[in-house]
Amino acid sequence: MSSTGARERRFRSQAGGIFRYVEDVFYVGVAVVLALAGVSLFANALFRFVTQIGEGSFSATILALLDSMLLVFIFTELIHTISAVIRENVLLTEPFLIVGIVAVIRRLIVISAEAKDIVGTSEFGDLMLEIGILTGTLLGLGVVIFLLRHTTRSEPRPSYEPSVGEEA
């Protein structure tokens, strides 16, 4: 009976190792694609900024650059999240929440830039509703991060983060 149990444990261990390897291959593949996309977005944003600096409004050009850089930042945070998943061998929630916050802030910046051109139109009410929803989303994500950091966790703590009660 015990040899069957040992074989079963060995099989489970080998199967788990194979699937962890396959999982890591997928994570690395996704990270490479995100890195290539991020580099492309970064180069395109810089090229557009340099070529459009003299055309149109300077503030609109800067806002377009900021919007692009925030999108690159989102890609960078996703890559960081994937590397943390590979390093820690566990999927953590907080990095995804931070990506969500950056995405919401990015959209709020774009909306605020658009709002000045449509004040008094029928679209203005829709934009204000979207700003309200995005603000609520931002507050909600912030509360969730606060709770994750200040309550007993149900998910594992990464090795680079201090334990509750330790100082950073």
N, CA and C atoms as a LAMMPS dump frame, in Angstrom:
ITEM: TIMESTEP
0
ITEM: NUMBER OF ATOMS
504
ITEM: BOX BOUNDS ff ff ff
-5.0000000000000000e+02 5.0000000000000000e+02
-5.0000000000000000e+02 5.0000000000000000e+02
-5.0000000000000000e+02 5.0000000000000000e+02
ITEM: ATOMS id mol type element x y z
1 1 1 N 0.821 -1.188 0
2 1 2 C 0 0 0
3 1 3 C 0.864 1.249 0
4 2 1 N 1.967 1.21 0.752
5 2 2 C 2.805 2.402 0.845
6 2 3 C 3.566 2.653 -0.443
7 3 1 N 3.895 1.61 -1.236
8 3 2 C 4.589 1.847 -2.501
9 3 3 C 3.658 2.528 -3.496
10 4 1 N 2.368 2.212 -3.435
11 4 2 C 1.393 2.884 -4.289
12 4 3 C 1.295 4.357 -3.916
13 5 1 N 1.287 4.655 -2.634
14 5 2 C 1.235 6.043 -2.172
15 5 3 C 2.477 6.813 -2.572
16 6 1 N 3.64 6.156 -2.509
17 6 2 C 4.9 6.813 -2.908
18 6 3 C 4.907 7.086 -4.403
19 7 1 N 4.419 6.112 -5.194
20 7 2 C 4.339 6.324 -6.646
21 7 3 C 3.394 7.463 -6.98
22 8 1 N 2.269 7.505 -6.276
23 8 2 C 1.295 8.566 -6.513
24 8 3 C 1.891 9.939 -6.178
25 9 1 N 2.593 10.035 -5.049
26 9 2 C 3.237 11.306 -4.677
27 9 3 C 4.293 11.707 -5.699
28 10 1 N 5.09 10.723 -6.162
29 10 2 C 6.121 11.004 -7.163
30 10 3 C 5.478 11.482 -8.465
31 11 1 N 4.402 10.801 -8.878
32 11 2 C 3.7 11.201 -10.097
33 11 3 C 3.151 12.616 -9.967
34 12 1 N 2.52 12.91 -8.824
35 12 2 C 1.974 14.255 -8.604
36 12 3 C 3.083 15.297 -8.612
37 13 1 N 4.2 14.98 -8.006
38 13 2 C 5.328 15.915 -7.965
39 13 3 C 5.87 16.164 -9.374
40 14 1 N 6.032 15.109 -10.161
41 14 2 C 6.537 15.262 -11.53
42 14 3 C 5.544 16.013 -12.407
43 15 1 N 4.276 15.676 -12.288
44 15 2 C 3.251 16.365 -13.082
45 15 3 C 3.188 17.838 -12.694
46 16 1 N 3.263 18.109 -11.384
47 16 2 C 3.26 19.504 -10.931
48 16 3 C 4.454 20.262 -11.47
49 17 1 N 5.62 19.64 -11.48
50 17 2 C 6.818 20.286 -12.017
51 17 3 C 6.688 20.59 -13.504
52 18 1 N 6.14 19.656 -14.248
53 18 2 C 5.951 19.863 -15.689
54 18 3 C 4.997 21.033 -15.933
55 19 1 N 3.889 21.047 -15.208
56 19 2 C 2.919 22.126 -15.418
57 19 3 C 3.443 23.475 -14.944
58 20 1 N 4.266 23.492 -13.895
59 20 2 C 4.896 24.759 -13.472
60 20 3 C 5.828 25.27 -14.561
61 21 1 N 6.554 24.354 -15.197
62 21 2 C 7.448 24.741 -16.287
63 21 3 C 6.655 25.308 -17.462
64 22 1 N 5.589 24.622 -17.855
65 22 2 C 4.741 25.093 -18.961
66 22 3 C 4.147 26.46 -18.618
67 23 1 N 3.696 26.6 -17.394
68 23 2 C 3.136 27.874 -16.937
69 23 3 C 4.184 28.99 -17.034
70 24 1 N 5.398 28.71 -16.597
71 24 2 C 6.471 29.712 -16.679
72 24 3 C 6.795 30.077 -18.123
73 25 1 N 6.764 29.087 -19.024
74 25 2 C 7.003 29.367 -20.443
75 25 3 C 5.943 30.341 -20.966
76 26 1 N 4.691 30.114 -20.604
77 26 2 C 3.624 31.028 -21.032
78 26 3 C 3.805 32.418 -20.431
79 27 1 N 4.142 32.481 -19.146
80 27 2 C 4.371 33.773 -18.507
81 27 3 C 5.5 34.536 -19.198
82 28 1 N 6.586 33.848 -19.487
83 28 2 C 7.711 34.506 -20.164
84 28 3 C 7.296 34.96 -21.561
85 29 1 N 6.538 34.126 -22.271
86 29 2 C 6.06 34.51 -23.604
87 29 3 C 5.185 35.754 -23.56
88 30 1 N 4.278 35.804 -22.603
89 30 2 C 3.418 36.979 -22.455
90 30 3 C 4.25 38.202 -22.098
91 31 1 N 5.224 38.035 -21.198
92 31 2 C 6.08 39.158 -20.804
93 31 3 C 6.886 39.679 -21.992
94 32 1 N 7.379 38.787 -22.839
95 32 2 C 8.14 39.209 -24.02
96 32 3 C 7.25 39.995 -24.973
97 33 1 N 6.05 39.5 -25.206
98 33 2 C 5.115 40.221 -26.09
99 33 3 C 4.769 41.592 -25.506
100 34 1 N 4.509 41.646 -24.203
101 34 2 C 4.217 42.93 -23.563
102 34 3 C 5.423 43.874 -23.652
103 35 1 N 6.623 43.338 -23.475
104 35 2 C 7.833 44.167 -23.559
105 35 3 C 8.005 44.734 -24.964
106 36 1 N 7.805 43.911 -25.972
107 36 2 C 7.91 44.391 -27.356
108 36 3 C 6.844 45.451 -27.654
109 37 1 N 5.638 45.212 -27.19
110 37 2 C 4.568 46.189 -27.39
111 37 3 C 4.885 47.481 -26.64
112 38 1 N 5.397 47.376 -25.411
113 38 2 C 5.751 48.553 -24.626
114 38 3 C 6.853 49.376 -25.278
115 39 1 N 7.879 48.701 -25.783
116 39 2 C 8.968 49.408 -26.469
117 39 3 C 8.433 50.1 -27.717
118 40 1 N 7.561 49.418 -28.45
119 40 2 C 6.966 50.019 -29.656
120 40 3 C 6.123 51.246 -29.302
121 41 1 N 5.31 51.125 -28.27
122 41 2 C 4.486 52.266 -27.839
123 41 3 C 5.357 53.433 -27.381
124 42 1 N 6.418 53.128 -26.636
125 42 2 C 7.322 54.164 -26.137
126 42 3 C 7.989 54.894 -27.309
127 43 1 N 8.526 54.135 -28.262
128 43 2 C 9.186 54.745 -29.424
129 43 3 C 8.199 55.561 -30.25
130 44 1 N 7 55.032 -30.457
131 44 2 C 5.987 55.742 -31.23
132 44 3 C 5.59 57.033 -30.528
133 45 1 N 5.434 56.996 -29.211
134 45 2 C 5.044 58.197 -28.457
135 45 3 C 6.12 59.269 -28.569
136 46 1 N 7.373 58.874 -28.429
137 46 2 C 8.463 59.848 -28.555
138 46 3 C 8.534 60.417 -29.972
139 47 1 N 8.375 59.553 -30.964
140 47 2 C 8.397 60.014 -32.347
141 47 3 C 7.267 61.002 -32.613
142 48 1 N 6.055 60.665 -32.177
143 48 2 C 4.92 61.589 -32.371
144 48 3 C 5.143 62.898 -31.643
145 49 1 N 5.686 62.842 -30.438
146 49 2 C 5.936 64.06 -29.671
147 49 3 C 6.936 64.954 -30.395
148 50 1 N 8.031 64.376 -30.857
149 50 2 C 9.074 65.162 -31.532
150 50 3 C 8.562 65.737 -32.849
151 51 1 N 7.787 64.965 -33.587
152 51 2 C 7.308 65.441 -34.889
153 51 3 C 6.126 66.399 -34.78
154 52 1 N 5.379 66.349 -33.674
155 52 2 C 4.201 67.202 -33.537
156 52 3 C 4.41 68.367 -32.586
157 53 1 N 5.623 68.548 -32.084
158 53 2 C 5.861 69.571 -31.066
159 53 3 C 5.535 70.977 -31.577
160 54 1 N 5.768 71.241 -32.84
161 54 2 C 5.499 72.573 -33.374
162 54 3 C 4.096 72.739 -33.939
163 55 1 N 3.372 71.645 -34.071
164 55 2 C 2.038 71.681 -34.662
165 55 3 C 0.979 71.755 -33.564
166 56 1 N 0.001 72.567 -33.755
167 56 2 C -1.123 72.629 -32.828
168 56 3 C -0.747 73.142 -31.454
169 57 1 N -1.577 72.812 -30.504
170 57 2 C -1.429 73.279 -29.136
171 57 3 C -0.337 72.493 -28.411
172 58 1 N 0.521 73.221 -27.7
173 58 2 C 1.588 72.581 -26.928
174 58 3 C 1.005 71.715 -25.83
175 59 1 N -0.044 72.208 -25.152
176 59 2 C -0.642 71.427 -24.061
177 59 3 C -1.28 70.142 -24.591
178 60 1 N -1.874 70.178 -25.776
179 60 2 C -2.458 68.967 -26.36
180 60 3 C -1.365 67.957 -26.697
181 61 1 N -0.229 68.447 -27.168
182 61 2 C 0.898 67.561 -27.478
183 61 3 C 1.442 66.919 -26.207
184 62 1 N 1.556 67.711 -25.144
185 62 2 C 2.036 67.184 -23.87
186 62 3 C 1.045 66.166 -23.298
187 63 1 N -0.252 66.469 -23.386
188 63 2 C -1.264 65.527 -22.894
189 63 3 C -1.223 64.214 -23.673
190 64 1 N -1.004 64.293 -24.979
191 64 2 C -0.897 63.071 -25.79
192 64 3 C 0.334 62.27 -25.36
193 65 1 N 1.443 62.958 -25.066
194 65 2 C 2.644 62.273 -24.594
195 65 3 C 2.378 61.628 -23.232
196 66 1 N 1.736 62.359 -22.328
197 66 2 C 1.42 61.819 -21.004
198 66 3 C 0.518 60.594 -21.119
199 67 1 N -0.486 60.678 -21.972
200 67 2 C -1.393 59.55 -22.18
201 67 3 C -0.615 58.33 -22.664
202 68 1 N 0.285 58.542 -23.617
203 68 2 C 1.081 57.431 -24.147
204 68 3 C 2.02 56.863 -23.098
205 69 1 N 2.637 57.735 -22.306
206 69 2 C 3.577 57.265 -21.284
207 69 3 C 2.85 56.49 -20.179
208 70 1 N 1.63 56.899 -19.856
209 70 2 C 0.854 56.142 -18.872
210 70 3 C 0.491 54.76 -19.416
211 71 1 N 0.227 54.672 -20.706
212 71 2 C -0.037 53.376 -21.314
213 71 3 C 1.221 52.509 -21.27
214 72 1 N 2.379 53.098 -21.549
215 72 2 C 3.643 52.364 -21.436
216 72 3 C 3.854 51.921 -19.984
217 73 1 N 3.503 52.794 -19.038
218 73 2 C 3.631 52.45 -17.616
219 73 3 C 2.753 51.248 -17.272
220 74 1 N 1.553 51.188 -17.833
221 74 2 C 0.66 50.053 -17.6
222 74 3 C 1.322 48.771 -18.102
223 75 1 N 1.904 48.818 -19.295
224 75 2 C 2.596 47.65 -19.83
225 75 3 C 3.755 47.252 -18.926
226 76 1 N 4.496 48.26 -18.432
227 76 2 C 5.63 47.995 -17.546
228 76 3 C 5.16 47.327 -16.254
229 77 1 N 4.078 47.808 -15.683
230 77 2 C 3.552 47.216 -14.456
231 77 3 C 3.065 45.786 -14.697
232 78 1 N 2.48 45.531 -15.85
233 78 2 C 2.063 44.166 -16.167
234 78 3 C 3.271 43.235 -16.276
235 79 1 N 4.351 43.731 -16.891
236 79 2 C 5.578 42.929 -16.977
237 79 3 C 6.124 42.671 -15.58
238 80 1 N 6.116 43.704 -14.73
239 80 2 C 6.577 43.544 -13.352
240 80 3 C 5.733 42.506 -12.617
241 81 1 N 4.443 42.549 -12.839
242 81 2 C 3.536 41.603 -12.199
243 81 3 C 3.853 40.177 -12.645
244 82 1 N 4.086 40.003 -13.935
245 82 2 C 4.407 38.67 -14.446
246 82 3 C 5.734 38.185 -13.872
247 83 1 N 6.717 39.072 -13.771
248 83 2 C 8.002 38.648 -13.204
249 83 3 C 7.839 38.274 -11.731
250 84 1 N 6.969 38.988 -11.009
251 84 2 C 6.706 38.642 -9.612
252 84 3 C 6.018 37.283 -9.511
253 85 1 N 5.123 36.996 -10.441
254 85 2 C 4.443 35.697 -10.443
255 85 3 C 5.46 34.583 -10.684
256 86 1 N 6.373 34.797 -11.615
257 86 2 C 7.394 33.779 -11.892
258 86 3 C 8.326 33.628 -10.686
259 87 1 N 8.765 34.755 -10.128
260 87 2 C 9.725 34.74 -9.015
261 87 3 C 9.107 34.124 -7.753
262 88 1 N 7.89 34.529 -7.413
263 88 2 C 7.253 34.104 -6.167
264 88 3 C 6.449 32.816 -6.327
265 89 1 N 6.189 32.426 -7.564
266 89 2 C 5.407 31.231 -7.858
267 89 3 C 3.994 31.324 -7.291
268 90 1 N 3.462 32.558 -7.255
269 90 2 C 2.098 32.772 -6.778
270 90 3 C 1.538 34.025 -7.469
271 91 1 N 0.27 33.987 -7.794
272 91 2 C -0.388 35.125 -8.43
273 91 3 C -0.859 36.087 -7.347
274 92 1 N -0.343 37.314 -7.384
275 92 2 C -0.681 38.321 -6.376
276 92 3 C -1.722 39.284 -6.928
277 93 1 N -2.57 39.778 -6.064
278 93 2 C -3.673 40.646 -6.453
279 93 3 C -3.257 42.099 -6.609
280 94 1 N -2.459 42.603 -5.681
281 94 2 C -2.176 44.033 -5.614
282 94 3 C -1.581 44.631 -6.896
283 95 1 N -0.63 43.969 -7.566
284 95 2 C -0.109 44.586 -8.792
285 95 3 C -1.179 44.821 -9.86
286 96 1 N -2.142 43.92 -9.947
287 96 2 C -3.224 44.114 -10.911
288 96 3 C -4.115 45.286 -10.513
289 97 1 N -4.31 45.458 -9.225
290 97 2 C -5.096 46.603 -8.754
291 97 3 C -4.38 47.916 -9.081
292 98 1 N -3.07 47.935 -8.95
293 98 2 C -2.303 49.135 -9.277
294 98 3 C -2.4 49.427 -10.765
295 99 1 N -2.341 48.4 -11.6
296 99 2 C -2.522 48.591 -13.049
297 99 3 C -3.906 49.192 -13.312
298 100 1 N -4.917 48.712 -12.601
299 100 2 C -6.267 49.264 -12.746
300 100 3 C -6.33 50.727 -12.356
301 101 1 N -5.653 51.095 -11.277
302 101 2 C -5.621 52.501 -10.853
303 101 3 C -4.956 53.371 -11.905
304 102 1 N -3.839 52.909 -12.438
305 102 2 C -3.149 53.691 -13.476
306 102 3 C -4.031 53.829 -14.713
307 103 1 N -4.728 52.771 -15.086
308 103 2 C -5.624 52.833 -16.245
309 103 3 C -6.755 53.829 -16.013
310 104 1 N -7.317 53.837 -14.809
311 104 2 C -8.393 54.781 -14.488
312 104 3 C -7.862 56.217 -14.534
313 105 1 N -6.695 56.436 -13.939
314 105 2 C -6.109 57.781 -13.956
315 105 3 C -5.826 58.223 -15.388
316 106 1 N -5.332 57.312 -16.194
317 106 2 C -5.063 57.632 -17.605
318 106 3 C -6.353 58.092 -18.298
319 107 1 N -7.422 57.367 -18.085
320 107 2 C -8.693 57.732 -18.723
321 107 3 C -9.215 59.062 -18.174
322 108 1 N -9.053 59.301 -16.868
323 108 2 C -9.487 60.577 -16.291
324 108 3 C -8.729 61.752 -16.909
325 109 1 N -7.45 61.579 -17.149
326 109 2 C -6.661 62.647 -17.781
327 109 3 C -7.155 62.917 -19.193
328 110 1 N -7.418 61.862 -19.939
329 110 2 C -7.915 62.03 -21.316
330 110 3 C -9.277 62.716 -21.304
331 111 1 N -10.155 62.294 -20.418
332 111 2 C -11.493 62.9 -20.343
333 111 3 C -11.396 64.375 -19.976
334 112 1 N -10.552 64.691 -19.006
335 112 2 C -10.447 66.097 -18.599
336 112 3 C -9.911 66.956 -19.735
337 113 1 N -9.043 66.398 -20.563
338 113 2 C -8.547 67.147 -21.714
339 113 3 C -9.647 67.334 -22.759
340 114 1 N -10.503 66.332 -22.91
341 114 2 C -11.59 66.413 -23.886
342 114 3 C -12.729 67.306 -23.402
343 115 1 N -12.92 67.378 -22.101
344 115 2 C -14.084 68.058 -21.534
345 115 3 C -14.136 69.537 -21.885
346 116 1 N -12.984 70.196 -21.951
347 116 2 C -12.991 71.635 -22.225
348 116 3 C -13.548 71.959 -23.606
349 117 1 N -13.453 70.998 -24.526
350 117 2 C -13.943 71.233 -25.886
351 117 3 C -15.43 70.935 -26.051
352 118 1 N -16.039 70.24 -25.097
353 118 2 C -17.449 69.872 -25.274
354 118 3 C -18.359 70.404 -24.175
355 119 1 N -17.873 71.377 -23.415
356 119 2 C -18.728 71.994 -22.397
357 119 3 C -19.937 72.607 -23.099
358 120 1 N -21.109 72.307 -22.59
359 120 2 C -22.339 72.846 -23.163
360 120 3 C -22.965 71.97 -24.227
361 121 1 N -22.308 70.894 -24.626
362 121 2 C -22.892 69.996 -25.629
363 121 3 C -23.603 68.842 -24.917
364 122 1 N -24.296 68.038 -25.688
365 122 2 C -25.012 66.893 -25.108
366 122 3 C -24.048 65.814 -24.615
367 123 1 N -22.853 65.775 -25.151
368 123 2 C -21.86 64.78 -24.736
369 123 3 C -21.26 65.09 -23.362
370 124 1 N -21.379 66.328 -22.921
371 124 2 C -20.754 66.733 -21.663
372 124 3 C -21.318 65.951 -20.476
373 125 1 N -22.625 65.732 -20.458
374 125 2 C -23.256 64.961 -19.385
375 125 3 C -22.73 63.532 -19.327
376 126 1 N -22.541 62.931 -20.503
377 126 2 C -21.992 61.577 -20.546
378 126 3 C -20.575 61.536 -19.985
379 127 1 N -19.779 62.549 -20.32
380 127 2 C -18.409 62.606 -19.796
381 127 3 C -18.404 62.782 -18.276
382 128 1 N -19.31 63.598 -17.771
383 128 2 C -19.376 63.786 -16.318
384 128 3 C -19.787 62.491 -15.614
385 129 1 N -20.71 61.755 -16.221
386 129 2 C -21.103 60.45 -15.68
387 129 3 C -19.911 59.5 -15.678
388 130 1 N -19.161 59.478 -16.775
389 130 2 C -17.982 58.618 -16.853
390 130 3 C -16.943 59.019 -15.814
391 131 1 N -16.757 60.331 -15.605
392 131 2 C -15.82 60.79 -14.57
393 131 3 C -16.284 60.314 -13.196
394 132 1 N -17.576 60.389 -12.93
395 132 2 C -18.103 59.91 -11.651
396 132 3 C -17.874 58.421 -11.456
397 133 1 N -18.131 57.64 -12.484
398 133 2 C -17.924 56.191 -12.403
399 133 3 C -16.443 55.874 -12.213
400 134 1 N -15.584 56.546 -12.971
401 134 2 C -14.139 56.328 -12.843
402 134 3 C -13.629 56.728 -11.462
403 135 1 N -14.152 57.82 -10.919
404 135 2 C -13.749 58.254 -9.58
405 135 3 C -14.163 57.215 -8.542
406 136 1 N -15.374 56.691 -8.666
407 136 2 C -15.814 55.627 -7.772
408 136 3 C -14.949 54.38 -7.898
409 137 1 N -14.594 54.046 -9.116
410 137 2 C -13.71 52.896 -9.352
411 137 3 C -12.347 53.123 -8.711
412 138 1 N -11.821 54.331 -8.872
413 138 2 C -10.525 54.677 -8.289
414 138 3 C -10.567 54.564 -6.765
415 139 1 N -11.598 55.096 -6.159
416 139 2 C -11.752 54.995 -4.702
417 139 3 C -11.896 53.54 -4.262
418 140 1 N -12.686 52.78 -5.008
419 140 2 C -12.869 51.363 -4.677
420 140 3 C -11.571 50.58 -4.751
421 141 1 N -10.801 50.797 -5.803
422 141 2 C -9.512 50.109 -5.931
423 141 3 C -8.561 50.521 -4.816
424 142 1 N -8.584 51.811 -4.459
425 142 2 C -7.744 52.283 -3.365
426 142 3 C -8.109 51.634 -2.043
427 143 1 N -9.408 51.493 -1.784
428 143 2 C -9.865 50.84 -0.549
429 143 3 C -9.432 49.375 -0.53
430 144 1 N -9.551 48.704 -1.657
431 144 2 C -9.147 47.298 -1.717
432 144 3 C -7.65 47.154 -1.437
433 145 1 N -6.83 48.03 -2.02
434 145 2 C -5.39 47.978 -1.739
435 145 3 C -5.123 48.259 -0.264
436 146 1 N -5.811 49.238 0.295
437 146 2 C -5.656 49.533 1.72
438 146 3 C -5.984 48.304 2.563
439 147 1 N -7.099 47.654 2.244
440 147 2 C -7.504 46.471 3.002
441 147 3 C -6.506 45.33 2.84
442 148 1 N -5.988 45.145 1.62
443 148 2 C -4.984 44.1 1.409
444 148 3 C -3.737 44.345 2.245
445 149 1 N -3.361 45.598 2.38
446 149 2 C -2.142 45.927 3.114
447 149 3 C -2.334 45.955 4.623
448 150 1 N -3.567 46.138 5.095
449 150 2 C -3.786 46.338 6.521
450 150 3 C -4.657 45.279 7.181
451 151 1 N -4.886 44.179 6.522
452 151 2 C -5.64 43.093 7.134
453 151 3 C -4.841 41.807 6.992
454 152 1 N -5.261 40.808 7.712
455 152 2 C -4.63 39.499 7.57
456 152 3 C -4.93 39.001 6.174
457 153 1 N -3.906 38.557 5.519
458 153 2 C -4.056 38.167 4.115
459 153 3 C -4.507 36.729 3.955
460 154 1 N -5.281 36.529 2.92
461 154 2 C -5.634 35.166 2.554
462 154 3 C -4.694 34.673 1.459
463 155 1 N -3.945 35.585 0.863
464 155 2 C -2.99 35.184 -0.162
465 155 3 C -1.583 35.279 0.41
466 156 1 N -0.653 34.534 -0.161
467 156 2 C 0.718 34.552 0.361
468 156 3 C 1.353 35.925 0.21
469 157 1 N 2.217 36.255 1.124
470 157 2 C 2.954 37.52 1.081
471 157 3 C 4.234 37.282 0.293
472 158 1 N 4.557 38.146 -0.69
473 158 2 C 5.802 37.956 -1.439
474 158 3 C 7.011 38.137 -0.519
475 159 1 N 8.114 37.491 -0.884
476 159 2 C 9.291 37.507 -0.019
477 159 3 C 9.911 38.89 0.11
478 160 1 N 9.707 39.757 -0.885
479 160 2 C 10.322 41.087 -0.827
480 160 3 C 9.502 42.081 0.011
481 161 1 N 8.318 41.694 0.448
482 161 2 C 7.458 42.578 1.233
483 161 3 C 7.597 42.238 2.717
484 162 1 N 7.743 43.247 3.582
485 162 2 C 7.88 42.951 5.001
486 162 3 C 6.604 42.334 5.571
487 163 1 N 6.788 41.509 6.585
488 163 2 C 5.636 40.886 7.246
489 163 3 C 4.917 41.938 8.099
490 164 1 N 3.678 41.621 8.493
491 164 2 C 2.911 42.519 9.334
492 164 3 C 3.691 42.733 10.634
493 165 1 N 3.879 43.992 11.003
494 165 2 C 4.603 44.322 12.211
495 165 3 C 6.071 44.617 11.967
496 166 1 N 6.62 44.2 10.792
497 166 2 C 8.007 44.522 10.453
498 166 3 C 8.061 45.889 9.839
499 167 1 N 9.182 46.547 9.962
500 167 2 C 9.371 47.839 9.317
501 167 3 C 10.066 47.622 7.992
502 168 1 N 9.738 48.477 7.013
503 168 2 C 10.322 48.35 5.683
504 168 3 C 11.774 48.73 5.662
